[in-house]
Amino acid sequence: MSVMDASLSEAREEPAEAVDEKAFAAFYRRYYWMIFAFANRRLSDEETAREIAADTFRIAWSKIADRGDHELAWLYGIARNLIGNEYRRQLRERALLARIQHDTSHADSESAADLIREALLELRYKDRDILYLTYWEELSASRLAEVLGCSEASAWKRVSRARKALKDILAKKGHGHGNA
């Protein structure tokens, strides 16, 4: 299955009008590498650039019936919005690392960031996911509870337990103190 086939089959949000799949496939082949290069120049990360390009065409596929003409500029606009989302996600990630680093005594910030990444990877998946949702995605208590399928109080208890687990891992490594 090609990337195009996978992308179309995953996001088969059928437009109200029938879409000529062959025409869209040709459109994809004509512009994919331009969109990929556009994203890669801005992000300097091939994997993320591929995801941005795939998401751009997934969105284009879902909106193609609303858009009679297939313009490269339209695709650039979609990709630009997705890149903006990625920048914001990266800023939230850096803010979380900075917040956690503030609570570590490690002087070398690059080493502290590596230590925190390693500690996050040692967490149980559920704890790591809760911290990502809380700090990277900046979910409110009500949104977090909605995602977790529990009350707000339970959601915050889970956040507290995940933060304690992270703090314990950092302390075990001899690098953490204070609140994570």
C-alpha positions as CSV (number, residue, x, y, z in Angstrom):
1,M,0.0,0.0,0.0
2,S,1.5,3.4,-1.0
3,V,1.6,6.4,1.3
4,M,-1.2,7.9,-0.8
5,D,-3.4,4.8,-0.4
6,A,-2.7,4.6,3.3
7,S,-3.4,8.3,3.8
8,L,-6.7,8.1,1.8
9,S,-7.9,4.9,3.5
10,E,-7.2,6.2,7.0
11,A,-9.0,9.5,6.6
12,R,-11.9,8.4,4.3
13,E,-14.1,11.3,5.2
14,E,-16.2,11.1,2.1
15,P,-17.0,14.5,0.8
16,A,-20.6,15.2,0.0
17,E,-19.8,15.1,-3.7
18,A,-18.0,12.2,-5.4
19,V,-14.3,13.0,-5.7
20,D,-12.3,11.7,-8.6
21,E,-9.7,9.5,-6.8
22,K,-7.5,9.3,-9.9
23,A,-7.4,13.1,-10.2
24,F,-6.6,13.5,-6.5
25,A,-3.9,10.8,-6.7
26,A,-2.3,12.8,-9.6
27,F,-2.7,16.0,-7.5
28,Y,-1.0,14.2,-4.6
29,R,1.9,13.0,-6.8
30,R,2.3,16.4,-8.4
31,Y,2.5,18.3,-5.1
32,Y,3.6,16.0,-2.3
33,W,7.3,16.6,-2.5
34,M,6.7,20.4,-2.7
35,I,4.7,20.3,0.5
36,F,7.2,18.0,2.2
37,A,10.1,20.3,1.3
38,F,8.1,23.3,2.5
39,A,7.5,21.7,5.9
40,N,11.0,20.3,6.1
41,R,12.6,23.7,5.5
42,R,10.6,25.2,8.3
43,L,10.9,22.3,10.8
44,S,14.3,20.7,9.9
45,D,12.9,17.4,10.9
46,E,12.1,14.9,8.1
47,E,9.8,12.7,10.1
48,T,7.6,15.6,11.3
49,A,7.7,17.1,7.8
50,R,6.4,13.8,6.4
51,E,3.6,13.9,9.0
52,I,2.8,17.5,8.0
53,A,2.7,16.6,4.3
54,A,0.5,13.6,5.0
55,D,-1.9,15.6,7.2
56,T,-2.0,18.3,4.5
57,F,-3.3,15.9,1.9
58,R,-5.6,14.2,4.4
59,I,-7.2,17.6,5.1
60,A,-7.2,18.4,1.4
61,W,-9.0,15.1,0.7
62,S,-11.7,15.9,3.3
63,K,-12.3,19.4,1.9
64,I,-11.8,18.7,-1.8
65,A,-15.5,18.8,-2.5
66,D,-15.7,22.3,-1.0
67,R,-12.8,23.4,-3.2
68,G,-13.3,23.0,-7.0
69,D,-9.8,24.1,-7.9
70,H,-6.7,22.3,-6.7
71,E,-4.1,24.9,-6.1
72,L,-0.7,24.6,-4.7
73,A,-1.2,27.8,-2.7
74,W,-4.2,26.1,-1.0
75,L,-2.0,23.2,0.1
76,Y,0.7,25.6,1.3
77,G,-2.0,27.3,3.4
78,I,-3.1,24.0,5.0
79,A,0.6,23.0,5.6
80,R,1.4,26.5,7.1
81,N,-1.4,26.0,9.6
82,L,-0.2,22.6,10.5
83,I,3.4,23.8,10.9
84,G,2.1,26.6,13.2
85,N,0.4,23.9,15.3
86,E,3.7,22.0,15.4
87,Y,5.6,25.1,16.5
88,R,3.1,25.7,19.3
89,R,3.4,22.0,20.4
90,Q,7.2,22.4,20.5
91,L,6.9,25.5,22.6
92,R,4.6,23.7,25.1
93,E,7.2,20.9,25.2
94,R,10.0,23.3,25.9
95,A,7.9,25.1,28.5
96,L,7.3,21.7,30.3
97,L,11.0,20.9,30.2
98,A,11.8,24.3,31.5
99,R,9.2,23.9,34.3
100,I,10.7,20.6,35.3
101,Q,14.3,21.7,34.9
102,H,13.5,24.5,37.3
103,D,13.0,21.9,39.9
104,T,16.2,20.0,39.2
105,S,19.6,20.9,40.7
106,H,21.5,19.8,37.6
107,A,23.5,22.8,36.3
108,D,23.9,21.8,32.7
109,S,20.5,22.5,31.1
110,E,21.2,20.1,28.1
111,S,22.0,17.3,30.5
112,A,19.0,18.2,32.6
113,A,16.7,18.0,29.5
114,D,18.2,14.6,28.6
115,L,17.7,13.4,32.2
116,I,14.1,14.6,32.1
117,R,13.4,12.9,28.8
118,E,14.9,9.7,30.1
119,A,12.9,9.9,33.3
120,L,9.7,10.5,31.3
121,L,10.5,7.4,29.2
122,E,10.8,5.4,32.5
123,L,7.3,6.4,33.6
124,R,4.4,4.0,33.0
125,Y,2.7,4.9,29.7
126,K,-0.4,6.2,31.6
127,D,1.6,8.5,33.8
128,R,3.6,9.8,30.9
129,D,0.5,10.4,28.8
130,I,-1.2,12.3,31.7
131,L,1.9,14.6,31.9
132,Y,1.9,15.1,28.2
133,L,-1.8,16.0,28.2
134,T,-1.5,18.3,31.1
135,Y,1.7,20.1,30.1
136,W,2.2,19.7,26.4
137,E,-1.4,19.9,25.4
138,E,-2.2,22.2,28.2
139,L,-5.6,20.6,28.9
140,S,-7.8,22.1,31.5
141,A,-9.0,20.0,34.4
142,S,-12.4,19.5,32.7
143,R,-10.8,18.5,29.4
144,L,-8.4,16.2,31.0
145,A,-11.2,14.5,33.0
146,E,-13.1,14.2,29.7
147,V,-10.2,12.5,27.9
148,L,-9.5,10.2,30.9
149,G,-13.2,9.4,31.4
150,C,-13.2,10.4,35.1
151,S,-14.1,13.3,37.4
152,E,-11.9,16.4,37.6
153,A,-10.8,15.5,41.1
154,S,-9.7,12.0,39.9
155,A,-7.9,13.6,36.9
156,W,-6.0,15.9,39.2
157,K,-5.1,13.0,41.5
158,R,-3.7,11.2,38.5
159,V,-1.7,14.2,37.5
160,S,-0.4,14.4,41.1
161,R,0.6,10.7,41.1
162,A,2.3,11.1,37.7
163,R,4.3,14.1,38.9
164,K,5.3,12.2,42.0
165,A,6.4,9.2,40.0
166,L,8.5,11.5,37.8
167,K,9.9,13.2,40.9
168,D,10.8,9.8,42.4
169,I,12.6,8.7,39.2
170,L,14.6,11.9,39.2
171,A,15.4,11.5,42.9
172,K,16.5,7.9,42.4
173,K,18.9,9.1,39.8
174,G,20.2,11.6,42.3
175,H,19.1,14.7,40.3
176,G,15.7,15.7,41.5
177,H,14.3,17.6,44.4
178,G,11.4,19.8,44.9
179,N,8.1,19.4,43.0
180,A,8.1,18.1,39.5
